[in-house]
Amino acid sequence: MVHLSRPAGAQVILDGRLIGKTPMMIPDVPVGTHSIRLELTGFRRWETTEDVKAGSATRVAASLEQ
């Protein structure tokens, strides 16, 4: 799973767990539906859910709003 944000440097929270900052690649995300949240001071929180399928890459990109 690849996470990108504009601007870069947003915290990535996957299934309620802080895992790093954008841009980042997360290997070995289990198949299934996952909640993703991006947070950056001074910007609105961004949230989505993504369905990860076996054998395919999932790309998550967000433009954060102030």
C-alpha positions, 0 to 999 in steps of 0.5 A, spaced: 500 500 500 502 506 498 500 513 501 501 520 498 499 526 501 499 534 498 502 537 502 507 531 504 509 529 511 502 527 514 501 522 519 498 515 516 494 512 521 492 505 519 486 501 522 487 506 528 495 505 529 500 510 527 505 507 522 509 513 519 508 519 515 507 520 507 510 519 503 510 512 505 510 504 502 507 499 507 508 492 505 504 486 507 498 489 508 493 484 509 487 482 504 481 486 506 478 492 508 482 497 512 481 504 515 486 510 513 486 517 516 491 522 514 493 528 519 497 534 519 497 540 523 493 546 520 489 541 515 483 538 516 483 530 517 482 526 511 479 519 512 477 513 507 477 506 507 480 501 502 479 494 500 486 491 499 486 485 494 491 479 494 496 480 488 495 487 487 497 494 489 493 499 493 495 507 492 492 512 497 493 519 495 490 525 498 490 533 497 489 535 505 485 542 506 486 547 510 
